């Protein structure tokens, strides 16, 4: 058995959005289940140095690591599927690679040589992949190359992978995730686009070892054989990957095709364990399927309008965190999206939120739609509907409380009105200089920070411990000048930084409101299928109780009406 490090490159064909991230996550999960330590790596071909300045309505959610690195949302998929905390070495962009090489050249790091894309850019890519493997002490690296075969932007990464395969014969394999369309006018699955994608990949000097066939339905044996012959791969290496109800079924579907063992055989490896490493995963999937009773949850946000469709990818981790906690409570979450701008302009009335079991206000930036969110928060607070505010959702919750409970009518955040008299939310002093210099990238409080919890609170009961560590992504904080005023006015800061300077969790006592809680951090980034986040679970449990209470009230009201009519 070879003990050399192994590399699996996952590349996309035919079209984008084909599911490379879920495929890579599932492959990593399967190999973990067979006893191997796996480090997933995401390569983004963008010239952005990181994902921090990307618009969420165009690129999707920005996922933050413990280190504070702002990354692509696929890093979240890797962490959730594989239950790992990833590091900076596990993510790279074209921008980060080129920036490093150029800075090294400026510092004479290449000894006066002529610096070129090949070998210096491709060499830096290989160095980073090898460094990621060493830092993680893993057996196998699963590396997703963003984009699609034929994209100009990812040629350097494919070239680097090709060289790695030459330098490490038998230790590098390539997987193409390709789409097989079924035109409605024909009703027949077509393989030609996949064949053409593989020919394009061949032109780069790379031959895929496996082909994952994404399609609306399972690929039949006849087409497997056709692809195998035309694309020079064994038939058993053509894997069916049909559309399914849940992404969490993907590892189990791949294992039905024996993908894990075939991959190991191709890498000259044998399973390290005979224990069913997917046992707990299967329990989670069964919980998912068994959850029938719905929880109706309203999500009020500002990144829902991009053209004529809702881009839920902007809040991907929030959605998944809600799912995990709901499934383990045998409930099925039904999310309804409300664009907060509709509350502002009168297209929708906030009273519609009274039809829901709970309301979430996720993170965001900027002024648009803010007054609509504050209107929604006021309604759910007064109506005692369970509320969970995340980052901006906590800041706006604090502003709403200041305006409508403490009587500070002009309470605001410096993000919206820096000249306002009562800035209950203000920017951190250490970040002001960066913003004055228009240095927006990396100007936020990013990554994992500790917080101390106050006993007897919702937060303390949820976590069951005094100190927590959560991931942040924000520039603004509750202004220390108003801390005492809020506390005296009934708002409880149940999570506070160790130096007592920063308010991390705000909530109302349960004798005032059943669940009215906001976090300055992003708990969704640490929610996992097999380890749901305690605050999301507490929120789900409060919605279940609220639903039961509303049912009892409805029943009693009906009884009184009947008694009155009699």
Secondary structure as a PSIPRED ss2 file (coil, helix, strand):
# PSIPRED VFORMAT (PSIPRED V4.0)

   1 X C   1.000  0.000  0.000
   2 X C   1.000  0.000  0.000
   3 X C   1.000  0.000  0.000
   4 X C   1.000  0.000  0.000
   5 X C   1.000  0.000  0.000
   6 X E   0.000  0.000  1.000
   7 X E   0.000  0.000  1.000
   8 X E   0.000  0.000  1.000
   9 X E   0.000  0.000  1.000
  10 X E   0.000  0.000  1.000
  11 X E   0.000  0.000  1.000
  12 X E   0.000  0.000  1.000
  13 X E   0.000  0.000  1.000
  14 X C   1.000  0.000  0.000
  15 X C   1.000  0.000  0.000
  16 X C   1.000  0.000  0.000
  17 X C   1.000  0.000  0.000
  18 X C   1.000  0.000  0.000
  19 X C   1.000  0.000  0.000
  20 X H   0.000  1.000  0.000
  21 X H   0.000  1.000  0.000
  22 X H   0.000  1.000  0.000
  23 X H   0.000  1.000  0.000
  24 X H   0.000  1.000  0.000
  25 X H   0.000  1.000  0.000
  26 X H   0.000  1.000  0.000
  27 X H   0.000  1.000  0.000
  28 X H   0.000  1.000  0.000
  29 X H   0.000  1.000  0.000
  30 X H   0.000  1.000  0.000
  31 X H   0.000  1.000  0.000
  32 X H   0.000  1.000  0.000
  33 X H   0.000  1.000  0.000
  34 X C   1.000  0.000  0.000
  35 X C   1.000  0.000  0.000
  36 X C   1.000  0.000  0.000
  37 X C   1.000  0.000  0.000
  38 X E   0.000  0.000  1.000
  39 X E   0.000  0.000  1.000
  40 X E   0.000  0.000  1.000
  41 X E   0.000  0.000  1.000
  42 X E   0.000  0.000  1.000
  43 X E   0.000  0.000  1.000
  44 X E   0.000  0.000  1.000
  45 X C   1.000  0.000  0.000
  46 X C   1.000  0.000  0.000
  47 X C   1.000  0.000  0.000
  48 X C   1.000  0.000  0.000
  49 X C   1.000  0.000  0.000
  50 X C   1.000  0.000  0.000
  51 X C   1.000  0.000  0.000
  52 X C   1.000  0.000  0.000
  53 X C   1.000  0.000  0.000
  54 X C   1.000  0.000  0.000
  55 X C   1.000  0.000  0.000
  56 X H   0.000  1.000  0.000
  57 X H   0.000  1.000  0.000
  58 X H   0.000  1.000  0.000
  59 X H   0.000  1.000  0.000
  60 X C   1.000  0.000  0.000
  61 X C   1.000  0.000  0.000
  62 X C   1.000  0.000  0.000
  63 X E   0.000  0.000  1.000
  64 X E   0.000  0.000  1.000
  65 X C   1.000  0.000  0.000
  66 X C   1.000  0.000  0.000
  67 X C   1.000  0.000  0.000
  68 X C   1.000  0.000  0.000
  69 X C   1.000  0.000  0.000
  70 X E   0.000  0.000  1.000
  71 X E   0.000  0.000  1.000
  72 X C   1.000  0.000  0.000
  73 X C   1.000  0.000  0.000
  74 X H   0.000  1.000  0.000
  75 X H   0.000  1.000  0.000
  76 X H   0.000  1.000  0.000
  77 X H   0.000  1.000  0.000
  78 X H   0.000  1.000  0.000
  79 X H   0.000  1.000  0.000
  80 X H   0.000  1.000  0.000
  81 X H   0.000  1.000  0.000
  82 X H   0.000  1.000  0.000
  83 X C   1.000  0.000  0.000
  84 X C   1.000  0.000  0.000
  85 X C   1.000  0.000  0.000
  86 X C   1.000  0.000  0.000
  87 X C   1.000  0.000  0.000
  88 X H   0.000  1.000  0.000
  89 X H   0.000  1.000  0.000
  90 X H   0.000  1.000  0.000
  91 X E   0.000  0.000  1.000
  92 X E   0.000  0.000  1.000
  93 X E   0.000  0.000  1.000
  94 X H   0.000  1.000  0.000
  95 X H   0.000  1.000  0.000
  96 X H   0.000  1.000  0.000
  97 X H   0.000  1.000  0.000
  98 X H   0.000  1.000  0.000
  99 X H   0.000  1.000  0.000
 100 X H   0.000  1.000  0.000
 101 X H   0.000  1.000  0.000
 102 X H   0.000  1.000  0.000
 103 X H   0.000  1.000  0.000
 104 X H   0.000  1.000  0.000
 105 X H   0.000  1.000  0.000
 106 X H   0.000  1.000  0.000
 107 X C   1.000  0.000  0.000
 108 X C   1.000  0.000  0.000
 109 X C   1.000  0.000  0.000
 110 X C   1.000  0.000  0.000
 111 X C   1.000  0.000  0.000
 112 X C   1.000  0.000  0.000
 113 X C   1.000  0.000  0.000
 114 X C   1.000  0.000  0.000
 115 X C   1.000  0.000  0.000
 116 X C   1.000  0.000  0.000
 117 X H   0.000  1.000  0.000
 118 X H   0.000  1.000  0.000
 119 X H   0.000  1.000  0.000
 120 X H   0.000  1.000  0.000
 121 X H   0.000  1.000  0.000
 122 X H   0.000  1.000  0.000
 123 X H   0.000  1.000  0.000
 124 X H   0.000  1.000  0.000
 125 X H   0.000  1.000  0.000
 126 X H   0.000  1.000  0.000
 127 X H   0.000  1.000  0.000
 128 X H   0.000  1.000  0.000
 129 X H   0.000  1.000  0.000
 130 X H   0.000  1.000  0.000
 131 X H   0.000  1.000  0.000
 132 X H   0.000  1.000  0.000
 133 X H   0.000  1.000  0.000
 134 X H   0.000  1.000  0.000
 135 X H   0.000  1.000  0.000
 136 X H   0.000  1.000  0.000
 137 X C   1.000  0.000  0.000
 138 X C   1.000  0.000  0.000
 139 X C   1.000  0.000  0.000
 140 X E   0.000  0.000  1.000
 141 X E   0.000  0.000  1.000
 142 X E   0.000  0.000  1.000
 143 X E   0.000  0.000  1.000
 144 X E   0.000  0.000  1.000
 145 X E   0.000  0.000  1.000
 146 X C   1.000  0.000  0.000
 147 X C   1.000  0.000  0.000
 148 X C   1.000  0.000  0.000
 149 X C   1.000  0.000  0.000
 150 X C   1.000  0.000  0.000
 151 X C   1.000  0.000  0.000
 152 X H   0.000  1.000  0.000
 153 X H   0.000  1.000  0.000
 154 X H   0.000  1.000  0.000
 155 X H   0.000  1.000  0.000
 156 X H   0.000  1.000  0.000
 157 X H   0.000  1.000  0.000
 158 X H   0.000  1.000  0.000
 159 X H   0.000  1.000  0.000
 160 X H   0.000  1.000  0.000
 161 X H   0.000  1.000  0.000
 162 X H   0.000  1.000  0.000
 163 X H   0.000  1.000  0.000
 164 X H   0.000  1.000  0.000
 165 X H   0.000  1.000  0.000
 166 X H   0.000  1.000  0.000
 167 X H   0.000  1.000  0.000
 168 X C   1.000  0.000  0.000
 169 X C   1.000  0.000  0.000
 170 X C   1.000  0.000  0.000
 171 X C   1.000  0.000  0.000
 172 X E   0.000  0.000  1.000
 173 X E   0.000  0.000  1.000
 174 X E   0.000  0.000  1.000
 175 X E   0.000  0.000  1.000
 176 X E   0.000  0.000  1.000
 177 X E   0.000  0.000  1.000
 178 X E   0.000  0.000  1.000
 179 X E   0.000  0.000  1.000
 180 X C   1.000  0.000  0.000
 181 X C   1.000  0.000  0.000
 182 X E   0.000  0.000  1.000
 183 X C   1.000  0.000  0.000
 184 X C   1.000  0.000  0.000
 185 X C   1.000  0.000  0.000
 186 X C   1.000  0.000  0.000
 187 X C   1.000  0.000  0.000
 188 X C   1.000  0.000  0.000
 189 X E   0.000  0.000  1.000
 190 X C   1.000  0.000  0.000
 191 X C   1.000  0.000  0.000
 192 X H   0.000  1.000  0.000
 193 X H   0.000  1.000  0.000
 194 X H   0.000  1.000  0.000
 195 X H   0.000  1.000  0.000
 196 X H   0.000  1.000  0.000
 197 X H   0.000  1.000  0.000
 198 X H   0.000  1.000  0.000
 199 X H   0.000  1.000  0.000
 200 X H   0.000  1.000  0.000
 201 X H   0.000  1.000  0.000
 202 X H   0.000  1.000  0.000
 203 X H   0.000  1.000  0.000
 204 X C   1.000  0.000  0.000
 205 X C   1.000  0.000  0.000
 206 X C   1.000  0.000  0.000
 207 X C   1.000  0.000  0.000
 208 X C   1.000  0.000  0.000
 209 X C   1.000  0.000  0.000
 210 X E   0.000  0.000  1.000
 211 X E   0.000  0.000  1.000
 212 X E   0.000  0.000  1.000
 213 X E   0.000  0.000  1.000
 214 X E   0.000  0.000  1.000
 215 X E   0.000  0.000  1.000
 216 X C   1.000  0.000  0.000
 217 X C   1.000  0.000  0.000
 218 X C   1.000  0.000  0.000
 219 X C   1.000  0.000  0.000
 220 X C   1.000  0.000  0.000
 221 X H   0.000  1.000  0.000
 222 X H   0.000  1.000  0.000
 223 X H   0.000  1.000  0.000
 224 X H   0.000  1.000  0.000
 225 X H   0.000  1.000  0.000
 226 X H   0.000  1.000  0.000
 227 X H   0.000  1.000  0.000
 228 X H   0.000  1.000  0.000
 229 X H   0.000  1.000  0.000
 230 X H   0.000  1.000  0.000
 231 X H   0.000  1.000  0.000
 232 X C   1.000  0.000  0.000
 233 X C   1.000  0.000  0.000
 234 X C   1.000  0.000  0.000
 235 X H   0.000  1.000  0.000
 236 X H   0.000  1.000  0.000
 237 X H   0.000  1.000  0.000
 238 X E   0.000  0.000  1.000
 239 X E   0.000  0.000  1.000
 240 X E   0.000  0.000  1.000
 241 X E   0.000  0.000  1.000
 242 X E   0.000  0.000  1.000
 243 X C   1.000  0.000  0.000
 244 X C   1.000  0.000  0.000
 245 X C   1.000  0.000  0.000
 246 X C   1.000  0.000  0.000
 247 X H   0.000  1.000  0.000
 248 X H   0.000  1.000  0.000
 249 X H   0.000  1.000  0.000
 250 X H   0.000  1.000  0.000
 251 X H   0.000  1.000  0.000
 252 X H   0.000  1.000  0.000
 253 X H   0.000  1.000  0.000
 254 X H   0.000  1.000  0.000
 255 X H   0.000  1.000  0.000
 256 X H   0.000  1.000  0.000
 257 X C   1.000  0.000  0.000
 258 X C   1.000  0.000  0.000
 259 X H   0.000  1.000  0.000
 260 X H   0.000  1.000  0.000
 261 X H   0.000  1.000  0.000
 262 X H   0.000  1.000  0.000
 263 X H   0.000  1.000  0.000
 264 X H   0.000  1.000  0.000
 265 X H   0.000  1.000  0.000
 266 X H   0.000  1.000  0.000
 267 X C   1.000  0.000  0.000
 268 X C   1.000  0.000  0.000
 269 X C   1.000  0.000  0.000
 270 X C   1.000  0.000  0.000
 271 X C   1.000  0.000  0.000
 272 X C   1.000  0.000  0.000
 273 X C   1.000  0.000  0.000
 274 X C   1.000  0.000  0.000
 275 X C   1.000  0.000  0.000
 276 X C   1.000  0.000  0.000
 277 X C   1.000  0.000  0.000
 278 X C   1.000  0.000  0.000
 279 X H   0.000  1.000  0.000
 280 X H   0.000  1.000  0.000
 281 X H   0.000  1.000  0.000
 282 X H   0.000  1.000  0.000
 283 X H   0.000  1.000  0.000
 284 X H   0.000  1.000  0.000
 285 X H   0.000  1.000  0.000
 286 X H   0.000  1.000  0.000
 287 X H   0.000  1.000  0.000
 288 X H   0.000  1.000  0.000
 289 X H   0.000  1.000  0.000
 290 X H   0.000  1.000  0.000
 291 X C   1.000  0.000  0.000
 292 X C   1.000  0.000  0.000
 293 X E   0.000  0.000  1.000
 294 X E   0.000  0.000  1.000
 295 X E   0.000  0.000  1.000
 296 X E   0.000  0.000  1.000
 297 X E   0.000  0.000  1.000
 298 X E   0.000  0.000  1.000
 299 X E   0.000  0.000  1.000
 300 X E   0.000  0.000  1.000
 301 X E   0.000  0.000  1.000
 302 X C   1.000  0.000  0.000
 303 X C   1.000  0.000  0.000
 304 X C   1.000  0.000  0.000
 305 X C   1.000  0.000  0.000
 306 X E   0.000  0.000  1.000
 307 X C   1.000  0.000  0.000
 308 X C   1.000  0.000  0.000
 309 X E   0.000  0.000  1.000
 310 X C   1.000  0.000  0.000
 311 X C   1.000  0.000  0.000
 312 X H   0.000  1.000  0.000
 313 X H   0.000  1.000  0.000
 314 X H   0.000  1.000  0.000
 315 X H   0.000  1.000  0.000
 316 X H   0.000  1.000  0.000
 317 X H   0.000  1.000  0.000
 318 X H   0.000  1.000  0.000
 319 X H   0.000  1.000  0.000
 320 X H   0.000  1.000  0.000
 321 X H   0.000  1.000  0.000
 322 X H   0.000  1.000  0.000
 323 X H   0.000  1.000  0.000
 324 X H   0.000  1.000  0.000
 325 X H   0.000  1.000  0.000
 326 X H   0.000  1.000  0.000
 327 X H   0.000  1.000  0.000
 328 X H   0.000  1.000  0.000
 329 X C   1.000  0.000  0.000
 330 X C   1.000  0.000  0.000
 331 X E   0.000  0.000  1.000
 332 X E   0.000  0.000  1.000
 333 X E   0.000  0.000  1.000
 334 X E   0.000  0.000  1.000
 335 X E   0.000  0.000  1.000
 336 X E   0.000  0.000  1.000
 337 X E   0.000  0.000  1.000
 338 X E   0.000  0.000  1.000
 339 X E   0.000  0.000  1.000
 340 X H   0.000  1.000  0.000
 341 X H   0.000  1.000  0.000
 342 X H   0.000  1.000  0.000
 343 X H   0.000  1.000  0.000
 344 X H   0.000  1.000  0.000
 345 X H   0.000  1.000  0.000
 346 X C   1.000  0.000  0.000
 347 X C   1.000  0.000  0.000
 348 X C   1.000  0.000  0.000
 349 X C   1.000  0.000  0.000
 350 X H   0.000  1.000  0.000
 351 X H   0.000  1.000  0.000
 352 X H   0.000  1.000  0.000
 353 X H   0.000  1.000  0.000
 354 X H   0.000  1.000  0.000
 355 X H   0.000  1.000  0.000
 356 X C   1.000  0.000  0.000
 357 X C   1.000  0.000  0.000
 358 X E   0.000  0.000  1.000
 359 X E   0.000  0.000  1.000
 360 X E   0.000  0.000  1.000
 361 X E   0.000  0.000  1.000
 362 X C   1.000  0.000  0.000
 363 X C   1.000  0.000  0.000
 364 X C   1.000  0.000  0.000
 365 X C   1.000  0.000  0.000
 366 X C   1.000  0.000  0.000
 367 X C   1.000  0.000  0.000
 368 X C   1.000  0.000  0.000
 369 X C   1.000  0.000  0.000
 370 X H   0.000  1.000  0.000
 371 X H   0.000  1.000  0.000
 372 X H   0.000  1.000  0.000
 373 X H   0.000  1.000  0.000
 374 X H   0.000  1.000  0.000
 375 X H   0.000  1.000  0.000
 376 X H   0.000  1.000  0.000
 377 X H   0.000  1.000  0.000
 378 X H   0.000  1.000  0.000
 379 X H   0.000  1.000  0.000
 380 X H   0.000  1.000  0.000
 381 X H   0.000  1.000  0.000
 382 X H   0.000  1.000  0.000
 383 X H   0.000  1.000  0.000
 384 X C   1.000  0.000  0.000
 385 X C   1.000  0.000  0.000
 386 X E   0.000  0.000  1.000
 387 X E   0.000  0.000  1.000
 388 X E   0.000  0.000  1.000
 389 X E   0.000  0.000  1.000
 390 X E   0.000  0.000  1.000
 391 X C   1.000  0.000  0.000
 392 X H   0.000  1.000  0.000
 393 X H   0.000  1.000  0.000
 394 X H   0.000  1.000  0.000
 395 X H   0.000  1.000  0.000
 396 X H   0.000  1.000  0.000
 397 X H   0.000  1.000  0.000
 398 X H   0.000  1.000  0.000
 399 X H   0.000  1.000  0.000
 400 X H   0.000  1.000  0.000
 401 X H   0.000  1.000  0.000
 402 X H   0.000  1.000  0.000
 403 X H   0.000  1.000  0.000
 404 X H   0.000  1.000  0.000
 405 X C   1.000  0.000  0.000
 406 X C   1.000  0.000  0.000
 407 X C   1.000  0.000  0.000
 408 X C   1.000  0.000  0.000
 409 X C   1.000  0.000  0.000
 410 X C   1.000  0.000  0.000
 411 X C   1.000  0.000  0.000
 412 X E   0.000  0.000  1.000
 413 X E   0.000  0.000  1.000
 414 X C   1.000  0.000  0.000
 415 X C   1.000  0.000  0.000
 416 X C   1.000  0.000  0.000
 417 X C   1.000  0.000  0.000
 418 X C   1.000  0.000  0.000
 419 X C   1.000  0.000  0.000
 420 X C   1.000  0.000  0.000
 421 X C   1.000  0.000  0.000
 422 X C   1.000  0.000  0.000
 423 X E   0.000  0.000  1.000
 424 X E   0.000  0.000  1.000
 425 X E   0.000  0.000  1.000
 426 X E   0.000  0.000  1.000
 427 X E   0.000  0.000  1.000
 428 X C   1.000  0.000  0.000
 429 X H   0.000  1.000  0.000
 430 X H   0.000  1.000  0.000
 431 X H   0.000  1.000  0.000
 432 X H   0.000  1.000  0.000
 433 X H   0.000  1.000  0.000
 434 X H   0.000  1.000  0.000
 435 X H   0.000  1.000  0.000
 436 X H   0.000  1.000  0.000
 437 X C   1.000  0.000  0.000
 438 X C   1.000  0.000  0.000
 439 X C   1.000  0.000  0.000
 440 X C   1.000  0.000  0.000
 441 X C   1.000  0.000  0.000
 442 X C   1.000  0.000  0.000
 443 X C   1.000  0.000  0.000
 444 X C   1.000  0.000  0.000
 445 X E   0.000  0.000  1.000
 446 X E   0.000  0.000  1.000
 447 X E   0.000  0.000  1.000
 448 X E   0.000  0.000  1.000
 449 X E   0.000  0.000  1.000
 450 X E   0.000  0.000  1.000
 451 X E   0.000  0.000  1.000
 452 X E   0.000  0.000  1.000
 453 X E   0.000  0.000  1.000
 454 X C   1.000  0.000  0.000
 455 X C   1.000  0.000  0.000
 456 X C   1.000  0.000  0.000
 457 X C   1.000  0.000  0.000
 458 X H   0.000  1.000  0.000
 459 X H   0.000  1.000  0.000
 460 X H   0.000  1.000  0.000
 461 X H   0.000  1.000  0.000
 462 X H   0.000  1.000  0.000
 463 X H   0.000  1.000  0.000
 464 X C   1.000  0.000  0.000
 465 X C   1.000  0.000  0.000
 466 X C   1.000  0.000  0.000
 467 X E   0.000  0.000  1.000
 468 X E   0.000  0.000  1.000
 469 X E   0.000  0.000  1.000
 470 X E   0.000  0.000  1.000
 471 X E   0.000  0.000  1.000
 472 X E   0.000  0.000  1.000
 473 X E   0.000  0.000  1.000
 474 X E   0.000  0.000  1.000
 475 X C   1.000  0.000  0.000
 476 X E   0.000  0.000  1.000
 477 X E   0.000  0.000  1.000
 478 X E   0.000  0.000  1.000
 479 X C   1.000  0.000  0.000
 480 X H   0.000  1.000  0.000
 481 X H   0.000  1.000  0.000
 482 X H   0.000  1.000  0.000
 483 X H   0.000  1.000  0.000
 484 X H   0.000  1.000  0.000
 485 X H   0.000  1.000  0.000
 486 X H   0.000  1.000  0.000
 487 X H   0.000  1.000  0.000
 488 X H   0.000  1.000  0.000
 489 X C   1.000  0.000  0.000
 490 X C   1.000  0.000  0.000
 491 X C   1.000  0.000  0.000
 492 X E   0.000  0.000  1.000
 493 X E   0.000  0.000  1.000
 494 X E   0.000  0.000  1.000
 495 X E   0.000  0.000  1.000
 496 X E   0.000  0.000  1.000
 497 X C   1.000  0.000  0.000
 498 X C   1.000  0.000  0.000
 499 X C   1.000  0.000  0.000
 500 X C   1.000  0.000  0.000
 501 X C   1.000  0.000  0.000
 502 X C   1.000  0.000  0.000
 503 X E   0.000  0.000  1.000
 504 X E   0.000  0.000  1.000
 505 X E   0.000  0.000  1.000
 506 X E   0.000  0.000  1.000
 507 X E   0.000  0.000  1.000
 508 X C   1.000  0.000  0.000
 509 X C   1.000  0.000  0.000
 510 X C   1.000  0.000  0.000
 511 X C   1.000  0.000  0.000
 512 X C   1.000  0.000  0.000
 513 X C   1.000  0.000  0.000
 514 X C   1.000  0.000  0.000
 515 X C   1.000  0.000  0.000
 516 X E   0.000  0.000  1.000
 517 X E   0.000  0.000  1.000
 518 X E   0.000  0.000  1.000
 519 X E   0.000  0.000  1.000
 520 X C   1.000  0.000  0.000
 521 X C   1.000  0.000  0.000
 522 X C   1.000  0.000  0.000
 523 X H   0.000  1.000  0.000
 524 X H   0.000  1.000  0.000
 525 X H   0.000  1.000  0.000
 526 X H   0.000  1.000  0.000
 527 X C   1.000  0.000  0.000
 528 X C   1.000  0.000  0.000
 529 X C   1.000  0.000  0.000
 530 X C   1.000  0.000  0.000
 531 X C   1.000  0.000  0.000
 532 X C   1.000  0.000  0.000
 533 X C   1.000  0.000  0.000
 534 X H   0.000  1.000  0.000
 535 X H   0.000  1.000  0.000
 536 X H   0.000  1.000  0.000
 537 X H   0.000  1.000  0.000
 538 X H   0.000  1.000  0.000
 539 X H   0.000  1.000  0.000
 540 X H   0.000  1.000  0.000
 541 X H   0.000  1.000  0.000
 542 X H   0.000  1.000  0.000
 543 X H   0.000  1.000  0.000
 544 X H   0.000  1.000  0.000
 545 X H   0.000  1.000  0.000
 546 X H   0.000  1.000  0.000
 547 X H   0.000  1.000  0.000
 548 X H   0.000  1.000  0.000
 549 X H   0.000  1.000  0.000
 550 X H   0.000  1.000  0.000
 551 X H   0.000  1.000  0.000
 552 X H   0.000  1.000  0.000
 553 X H   0.000  1.000  0.000
 554 X H   0.000  1.000  0.000
 555 X H   0.000  1.000  0.000
 556 X H   0.000  1.000  0.000
 557 X H   0.000  1.000  0.000
 558 X H   0.000  1.000  0.000
 559 X H   0.000  1.000  0.000
 560 X H   0.000  1.000  0.000
 561 X H   0.000  1.000  0.000
 562 X H   0.000  1.000  0.000
 563 X H   0.000  1.000  0.000
 564 X H   0.000  1.000  0.000
 565 X H   0.000  1.000  0.000
 566 X C   1.000  0.000  0.000
